[in-house]
Amino acid sequence: MALSSIANPDANSNPSPKKRRKIRPENQVQIHAEETRWKTEAEQQIYSSKLVNALCHLRPPDSVSASCRSVREAADRVLANSAKGRTRWSRAILTGSLSLRLAQVNRKHKRATKPMTGNSRLKKPAVKKKLPPLQRKVRVLGGLVPGCRNLSMPNLLEEATDYIAALEMQVKAMTFLTGLLNGGSGGGTLAESSGRLGSHHSFTS
């Protein structure tokens, strides 16, 4: 044994090279699905059709600002439904309206029950420590993506990537519908535009 090791010193000094992990076919399909999500024409057509149906059932707004807000909320709800609850941002949008109402009720209740004393008015707000630049940017990004304020950076980046792709599809779909309503295909109402979606096979980029 000693003679063989001395005769072949490279046998022990050079370990075998590490084998690269092969990507299985099912993993390739999953990666491809994640990369093309929200970018297929079928998904855009389905979203546009559901969006038109949701807009047709909106109540007449009292003002222009209320109209813009209701359209935006309807578009976001349809987008969250299209995600089928697989992402944190979609679940946050679907439960956001209820959570907002509960938060408003709780704030009113706290204001009504909290006694105002002279000492409480004299208290100075606590000084917040400054975060490093990277953590500040992560916190800002977490505030922009619904339901992702306290996520770790890898999970936040994954959610943000999916959310941005979904918003891009939303913009394309709403631009396409705006063109239909403004006379790009003869004008008409939302109901008529819903009927035209099946005959159109491309969205404006």
Solvent accessible surface area in square Angstrom, and as a share of the most:
residue,aa,sasa,rsa
1,M,204,0.91
2,A,70,0.54
3,L,150,0.75
4,S,61,0.39
5,S,45,0.29
6,I,129,0.65
7,A,75,0.58
8,N,88,0.45
9,P,85,0.53
10,D,95,0.49
11,A,75,0.58
12,N,118,0.60
13,S,73,0.47
14,N,102,0.52
15,P,114,0.72
16,S,97,0.63
17,P,120,0.75
18,K,198,0.84
19,K,191,0.81
20,R,226,0.83
21,R,230,0.84
22,K,188,0.80
23,I,101,0.51
24,R,156,0.57
25,P,98,0.61
26,E,104,0.47
27,N,63,0.32
28,Q,101,0.45
29,V,104,0.60
30,Q,108,0.48
31,I,83,0.42
32,H,115,0.52
33,A,54,0.42
34,E,109,0.49
35,E,110,0.49
36,T,43,0.25
37,R,47,0.17
38,W,8,0.03
39,K,126,0.54
40,T,56,0.33
41,E,75,0.34
42,A,61,0.47
43,E,58,0.26
44,Q,13,0.06
45,Q,43,0.19
46,I,99,0.50
47,Y,2,0.01
48,S,0,0.00
49,S,39,0.25
50,K,97,0.41
51,L,1,0.00
52,V,0,0.00
53,N,73,0.38
54,A,30,0.23
55,L,27,0.14
56,C,60,0.36
57,H,153,0.68
58,L,53,0.26
59,R,216,0.79
60,P,120,0.75
61,P,70,0.44
62,D,147,0.76
63,S,57,0.37
64,V,119,0.69
65,S,72,0.47
66,A,21,0.16
67,S,35,0.22
68,C,84,0.50
69,R,116,0.42
70,S,31,0.20
71,V,47,0.27
72,R,146,0.53
73,E,79,0.35
74,A,1,0.00
75,A,2,0.01
76,D,36,0.19
77,R,103,0.38
78,V,12,0.07
79,L,0,0.00
80,A,0,0.00
81,N,83,0.42
82,S,24,0.15
83,A,0,0.00
84,K,150,0.64
85,G,24,0.23
86,R,150,0.55
87,T,12,0.07
88,R,102,0.37
89,W,0,0.00
90,S,0,0.00
91,R,113,0.41
92,A,26,0.20
93,I,30,0.15
94,L,71,0.35
95,T,78,0.45
96,G,28,0.27
97,S,63,0.41
98,L,112,0.56
99,S,60,0.39
100,L,102,0.51
101,R,165,0.60
102,L,100,0.50
103,A,35,0.27
104,Q,78,0.35
105,V,93,0.54
106,N,80,0.41
107,R,113,0.41
108,K,143,0.60
109,H,115,0.51
110,K,136,0.58
111,R,183,0.67
112,A,90,0.69
113,T,86,0.50
114,K,137,0.58
115,P,101,0.64
116,M,129,0.58
117,T,71,0.41
118,G,51,0.49
119,N,113,0.58
120,S,46,0.30
121,R,177,0.64
122,L,146,0.73
123,K,155,0.66
124,K,181,0.77
125,P,123,0.77
126,A,94,0.73
127,V,145,0.83
128,K,181,0.77
129,K,187,0.79
130,K,191,0.81
131,L,52,0.26
132,P,69,0.43
133,P,84,0.53
134,L,112,0.56
135,Q,97,0.43
136,R,114,0.42
137,K,141,0.60
138,V,34,0.19
139,R,154,0.56
140,V,95,0.55
141,L,51,0.25
142,G,0,0.00
143,G,34,0.32
144,L,124,0.62
145,V,5,0.03
146,P,35,0.22
147,G,42,0.41
148,C,0,0.00
149,R,175,0.64
150,N,152,0.78
151,L,31,0.16
152,S,61,0.39
153,M,76,0.34
154,P,97,0.61
155,N,76,0.39
156,L,3,0.01
157,L,91,0.45
158,E,120,0.54
159,E,25,0.11
160,A,6,0.05
161,T,95,0.55
162,D,21,0.11
163,Y,30,0.12
164,I,94,0.48
165,A,16,0.13
166,A,0,0.00
167,L,56,0.28
168,E,93,0.42
169,M,2,0.01
170,Q,17,0.08
171,V,93,0.54
172,K,71,0.30
173,A,0,0.00
174,M,60,0.27
175,T,69,0.40
176,F,19,0.08
177,L,6,0.03
178,T,70,0.41
179,G,31,0.30
180,L,4,0.02
181,L,69,0.34
182,N,120,0.61
183,G,40,0.39
184,G,66,0.63
185,S,40,0.26
186,G,71,0.69
187,G,8,0.08
188,G,40,0.38
189,T,84,0.49
190,L,46,0.23
191,A,70,0.54
192,E,91,0.41
193,S,0,0.00
194,S,31,0.20
195,G,63,0.61
196,R,53,0.19
197,L,9,0.05
198,G,60,0.58
199,S,79,0.51
200,H,54,0.24
201,H,124,0.55
202,S,80,0.52
203,F,30,0.13
204,T,73,0.43
205,S,140,0.90
